[in-house]
Amino acid sequence: MYSGSAGGVVDPSIADLPHRVYVPNETSNDIAVIDPETFEVVGRFAVGSAPEHVSPDWDLGTLYVNNMNNATLTVIDPLTQAAVETMQVPFPYNLFFTPDGSKAIVVADYLGIDMVADNGLHFYDRETWEPLKFLQVPYPGVNHLDFSPDGSYLMVSTESAGHVVKIDTATMEIVGTVDVGGSPLDVRLAPEGDIFYVANQGTHGVDLVDGDTLEHVGFIPTGQGAHAFAFSRDTSRLFVTNRMEGTLTVIDTASREVVDVWEIGGSPDMATVSPDGSQLWVSNRFHGTVVVINPDNGDVLATIETGGNPHGLTYWPQPGTISLGHNGNMR
């Protein structure tokens, strides 16, 4: 599934871009720009209120900052590393793109049942940003998602309700749900394409979900507050951040067994891997820092102060031919 990104080859259209790590700081309302060679903050610019993730566009040409609290997307030119435009969309917590590049999906995440009428997915024409449909999801806390191998459906987590919801990407309708319990968050399709990994902060591990049959087929205990994923460059390992205990769990994707747990400290949240696979970048959500990890042994290479509540950081450019959004889900 990840042949486009696993080899480490950056698309020629973005190969000459300066390598930077873009860190959205949720409470200081800015983006810290880090040089991954020096580990220094080399730029900073203001964005909207509560920036959550930095999401690469499907065609790799721009980056979008999801400003949840003031209902905007900030458009970043990765050549100049500067904001160039602001777009109005409904309260974006996250942003994704269908594998065929036809649709953009804004995730409007409302955690409480009292606001569930506004909780759901806003579908847009990706090129024109004309609204196509709002799909209300009746389970509060719609959050992260990923797509089936052929792109015909997506699986989206609902962190306040313990469900993973299956949605047809053509009809933009709900076609099924899986009750995994707890508080499901990040979702990633396995490299083999047969199941979805779902990080569950409430049950402290990773659920294995078959999206075709809508079956909960397994569970891998990891650590307190299992939160987010990143694959090693060759996809042989899955890194899981455990936000409540400051650890990172390593899962062998062939055996689907835990092979290591690393003490990295802080409150590890979102993660991204460098193009050559030598660096694993992790945001410390409640510590105002980003840590850089050696993905071979778990050693902390650097700790970098960034700003208030750093969240969905993105290392850009990334290998791959298309981006599915989020903080750099590439295929």
C-alpha positions in Angstrom: 0.0 0.0 0.0 2.9 2.4 0.7 5.1 1.6 -2.3 5.1 5.2 -3.3 6.5 6.4 0.0 8.4 3.4 1.5 11.3 3.7 -0.9 12.2 7.2 0.3 12.0 8.8 -3.1 10.6 12.3 -3.1 8.5 13.3 -6.1 10.5 15.5 -8.6 7.9 18.3 -8.3 8.9 18.9 -4.7 12.4 17.4 -4.5 14.2 20.8 -4.4 12.1 22.2 -1.6 14.0 23.0 1.6 13.5 20.3 4.2 11.5 21.8 7.1 9.4 20.5 10.0 6.2 22.6 10.5 4.9 22.5 14.0 1.4 23.9 14.8 1.2 25.4 18.3 -2.4 25.1 19.5 -2.4 27.7 22.2 0.2 30.2 20.9 -1.6 30.2 17.5 1.5 30.0 15.3 3.7 27.7 13.3 7.2 27.0 14.3 9.5 26.1 11.3 12.4 23.9 12.2 15.5 23.0 10.2 15.9 19.2 10.6 19.7 19.4 10.0 20.4 21.9 12.8 17.4 21.2 15.0 16.9 25.0 15.2 13.7 27.0 14.9 14.4 29.1 11.7 11.0 30.7 11.3 7.7 31.4 12.9 4.5 32.9 11.7 1.0 33.6 13.1 -2.0 31.6 11.9 -5.6 31.2 13.1 -6.9 30.2 16.5 -6.1 26.6 17.6 -4.0 25.3 14.8 -4.2 21.5 15.0 -2.5 19.8 12.0 -0.4 20.8 9.0 -1.8 18.8 6.1 -0.1 18.5 2.7 -2.4 18.8 -0.3 -3.1 15.8 -2.5 -1.0 17.2 -5.3 1.9 18.0 -2.9 2.0 21.7 -3.9 0.8 23.4 -0.7 0.4 22.8 3.0 -2.8 23.6 4.9 -3.0 24.6 8.6 -6.2 23.5 10.3 -7.3 26.4 12.5 -10.1 24.8 14.4 -11.4 27.6 16.7 -11.8 30.4 14.0 -12.9 28.1 11.2 -10.1 28.7 8.7 -7.3 27.0 6.8 -4.0 28.8 6.4 -2.3 28.0 3.1 1.5 27.7 3.3 3.9 27.9 0.4 6.6 25.3 1.2 9.0 27.1 -1.1 9.0 30.3 0.9 7.8 28.7 4.2 5.2 31.5 4.6 1.5 31.8 4.8 0.0 33.0 1.5 -3.8 32.7 1.9 -6.6 32.1 4.4 -9.7 30.1 3.6 -13.0 29.8 5.4 -14.2 26.3 6.3 -16.3 25.0 9.2 -14.1 24.5 12.3 -11.4 22.2 10.9 -9.8 19.8 13.3 -8.3 17.7 10.6 -8.1 17.6 6.8 -7.9 14.7 4.4 -8.0 14.0 0.6 -9.5 11.0 -1.2 -6.9 8.9 -3.0 -8.3 9.8 -6.4 -7.7 13.5 -5.6 -11.3 14.5 -6.3 -12.5 15.5 -2.7 -11.2 17.3 0.3 -12.6 16.3 3.6 -12.7 18.7 6.5 -13.2 17.0 9.9 -15.4 19.0 12.3 -14.7 17.4 15.7 -17.2 18.1 18.4 -16.5 16.1 21.5 -19.8 16.5 23.3 -23.2 15.0 22.6 -24.8 18.5 22.9 -23.0 19.5 19.7 -23.3 16.3 17.8 -25.5 18.0 15.1 -22.4 19.8 13.9 -20.1 16.8 14.3 -19.1 15.3 11.0 -17.3 15.5 7.7 -17.5 18.4 5.2 -16.8 17.2 1.6 -15.5 19.6 -1.0 -14.4 19.5 -4.6 -10.6 19.5 -4.0 -9.7 21.8 -6.9 -12.4 24.4 -6.6 -13.3 24.0 -2.9 -17.0 24.1 -3.8 -19.0 22.4 -1.0 -20.3 19.0 -2.0 -22.0 17.7 1.2 -22.0 17.8 5.0 -22.3 14.3 6.5 -23.3 14.5 10.1 -21.8 11.7 12.2 -24.0 10.7 15.1 -21.2 9.6 17.3 -19.4 12.6 19.0 -15.7 13.3 18.6 -15.1 12.5 14.9 -11.4 12.6 14.7 -8.9 10.8 12.4 -9.5 8.6 9.3 -7.8 6.6 6.5 -9.0 5.1 3.3 -9.4 1.6 1.9 -6.9 0.3 -0.6 -9.1 1.2 -3.6 -10.4 4.4 -2.0 -14.0 3.3 -2.1 -14.5 3.9 1.6 -12.9 5.5 4.6 -12.8 4.5 8.3 -13.1 7.4 10.8 -12.7 7.3 14.6 -15.0 8.9 17.1 -13.1 9.6 20.2 -16.0 10.4 22.5 -18.1 7.4 21.5 -15.8 4.4 21.0 -16.9 3.8 17.4 -15.1 3.6 14.1 -17.4 4.6 11.3 -17.3 3.4 7.7 -18.2 5.9 5.0 -18.7 5.4 1.2 -16.5 8.0 -0.5 -18.6 8.1 -3.6 -22.1 8.5 -2.0 -20.6 10.3 1.1 -22.9 8.2 3.3 -22.4 6.1 6.4 -22.5 2.4 5.6 -21.5 0.8 8.9 -19.8 1.0 12.3 -17.5 -1.0 14.5 -17.7 -0.6 18.3 -14.2 -0.8 19.7 -14.9 1.0 23.0 -12.6 3.4 24.7 -11.5 6.5 22.9 -10.3 5.7 19.4 -8.0 8.3 17.8 -5.5 7.9 14.9 -6.4 5.5 12.1 -4.0 4.0 9.5 -4.3 1.3 6.9 -1.9 -1.5 7.4 0.8 -1.9 4.7 -0.8 -5.2 3.6 -4.1 -3.4 3.1 -6.1 -6.0 5.0 -6.9 -4.2 8.2 -6.9 -0.7 9.8 -4.8 0.1 12.9 -6.7 2.3 15.4 -4.9 3.9 18.3 -7.2 3.8 21.4 -6.4 6.2 24.1 -9.1 4.8 26.4 -8.1 1.2 26.2 -4.3 1.9 26.0 -3.5 0.0 22.9 -4.2 -0.6 19.2 -7.4 -2.0 17.8 -7.3 -4.1 14.6 -10.3 -3.5 12.4 -11.3 -5.2 9.2 -13.0 -2.5 7.2 -14.5 -4.8 4.6 -16.3 -7.0 7.1 -16.7 -4.4 9.9 -15.1 -6.8 12.4 -12.9 -6.0 15.4 -10.3 -8.7 14.8 -7.6 -7.9 17.3 -6.1 -5.7 20.0 -2.4 -5.0 20.8 -1.7 -3.5 24.2 0.8 -0.7 24.0 0.8 1.9 26.8 -1.2 4.5 28.7 -3.0 6.8 26.3 -2.1 5.2 22.9 -2.6 8.2 20.6 -1.0 8.3 17.2 1.0 6.4 14.5 3.9 6.7 12.2 5.4 3.9 10.1 9.1 3.4 9.7 10.2 4.4 6.2 10.1 0.7 5.0 6.8 0.2 6.9 8.2 -2.8 8.7 7.5 -1.1 12.0 4.6 0.9 13.4 5.5 3.5 16.0 2.7 4.3 18.6 2.8 7.3 20.9 1.5 6.7 24.4 0.7 10.2 25.5 -0.2 9.5 29.1 3.1 7.8 30.1 5.7 9.3 27.9 6.6 6.2 25.9 6.7 5.0 22.3 5.7 1.4 21.4 7.2 -0.3 18.4 5.1 -2.9 16.6 6.4 -5.3 14.0 3.9 -5.0 11.1 4.5 -8.5 9.9 3.8 -10.3 13.2 1.7 -7.5 14.6 3.5 -7.9 17.9 5.2 -5.4 20.2 9.0 -5.6 19.8 10.1 -2.6 21.9 8.9 0.1 24.2 11.0 3.3 24.5 11.0 5.8 27.3 11.0 9.2 25.6 9.3 11.3 28.2 6.9 14.2 27.9 3.4 13.8 26.4 4.1 12.3 22.9 1.3 13.1 20.5 1.6 13.2 16.7 4.6 11.8 14.8 6.3 12.1 11.4 9.4 10.4 9.9 12.1 12.0 7.8 12.3 11.1 4.1 15.4 9.0 4.7 13.9 7.3 7.7 16.7 8.4 10.1 14.6 10.7 12.3 11.3 10.2 14.0 9.8 13.6 15.1 7.2 13.6 17.9 5.3 16.5 19.3 5.0 16.8 23.1 1.5 18.1 23.4 1.6 19.4 26.9 5.3 20.2 27.3 5.8 22.8 24.6 8.5 20.8 22.8 9.2 18.5 19.9 11.6 15.5 20.3 13.6 13.9 17.6 14.1 10.2 18.0 16.5 7.7 16.5 14.0 5.2 15.0 16.5 2.4 15.2 17.0 2.4 19.0 14.7 5.1 20.6 17.5 7.4 21.6 16.4 11.1 21.9 18.6 13.1 19.5 17.2 16.5 20.3 14.5 18.3 22.3 13.3 21.6 20.7 11.1 24.2 22.3 8.4 25.2 19.9 5.4 26.9 21.6 2.1 26.2 23.3 0.7 22.8 22.9 2.5 21.6 19.7 0.3 19.1 17.8 0.1 17.7 14.3 3.6 18.4 13.0 4.7 17.7 9.4 8.1 17.0 8.0 8.1 18.3 4.4 8.8 17.3 1.7 7.9 13.6 2.1 8.4 10.6 -0.3 5.3 9.5 -2.2 3.2 10.4 -5.2 0.0 11.6 -3.4 -0.9 12.9 0.0 -4.0 11.9 1.8 -3.7 14.8 4.2 -3.6 14.7 8.0 0.1 15.4 8.9 1.5 13.7 5.9 -0.2 10.3 5.2 1.5 9.5 1.9 1.0 6.8 -0.7 
